Amino acid sequence: MIGEFVVADIFISHAKKDLPLVDALVQLIEGGVGIRSSQIFCTSIEEQAIPPGIDFKSHIKSELAEVRVVISVVTPQYYSSAFCMCELGATWALTKDFIPLLVPPIDYSDLRGSLFGTQALLINDEKKLDVMHSILEPLANPKEKVVRWNSRKMQFLSQLPQLLESLPPIKTLSEQEANKLREERNEYKKEYEKADAEVADLKNQLQEISNLKDKGKRTLVTVWTEV
């Protein structure tokens, strides 16, 4: 039925122009870790995309709020995407389990904004991919857990140079485009600061409720003792 969807476990944040690489990564996660396609939300892959009849922005927010792990495929195109920056801000505000995968020529020195100071993984590093596997493995379908990670991982790494060549070249922004991105970034910053403030307020309210419950318990004990 139109409008129905199943909440996924893994959200893959990526730039649409990086689809060949993202598609290969999804195949690695499904075939190497044992994750079902229905457990992954990736807007650029047809069977995992947003169902027809559903508002795009609302659905993205719902998925980000419910998933257990967010994987960001960090490329130059990712940094230039306002949607990716919004997803990154929401991930930071919601404190989700987060796996930033750095794609050459991006490396640790290029981490900025919400990514600055975040533990990231190099997508072309065999050991770093093993770290990703260890994080995702608890989400795998027990029936799909077979010994095939290493072979799928090596297959992915062997394809990686060709995949990187297929990605669009780094675009030099005009001053007008740069100003537009700055405006979008500022808007996204306001949004996630607002979301962060709401999360902090909710935490304070929960703490106050907890304190009231503790106070009520202590009062009840005191009254019972006096009786």
Secondary structure, DSSP 8 states (H G I E B T S, - for coil): -TT-----SEEEE--GGGHHHHHHHHHHIIIII---GGGEE-TTSGGGS--TTS-HHHHHHHHHHH-SEEEEEE-HHHHT-HHHHHHHHHHHHHT-EEEEEE-TT--GGG--GGGTT---EETT-HHHHHHHHHHHGGGS-GGG--S-HHHHHHHHHHHHHHHHHHS-------HHHHHHHHHHHHHHHHHHHHHHHHHHHHHHHHHHHHHHHHHHHHHHHHHHHH-
